Amino acid sequence: MGLGGLLLTLIHWLPAVIAGLAVFSSGVFVSQSSATVLTGQIADRARSSAAGLYVTFYYVGGSVGTTLPAWFWLNGGWPACVGLFAATSLVTLTLGLAGGKSVAAGDKIPGEIVDTAI
């Protein structure tokens, strides 16, 4: 879903670009929510440490995410940025699927899921 929205931003028509950004951004927020829940499932007893690491990487990623696209923009414009975002999305999707399969296979017994959105 998110990658499809990202591809819409390559169309030279403003409504398609706006729709693409909306779809991609929605996919990012769904992924972040899922990652928070999955972190709680995988961590089991060390939830505080896992949550701290998650937040640390979240903000480090945000810092890198504000500077790295500038290089791509200067060297390839918007299509290069779309490539960077697509590659990053595919890597995080792969890591998320690997972690989810690990939990589903019973490699680690997950603790009770705590909803942090309340």
Buried (B, 14 or more C-beta within 10 A) or exposed (E): EBBEBBBBBEEEEEEBBEBBBEBBEEBBEEBEEEBBBBBBBBBEEEBEEBBEEBEEEEEEEEEEEEEBBEEBEEEEEEEBBBEBBBEBBEEBBEEBEEBBEBBEEEEEEBEEEEEEEE
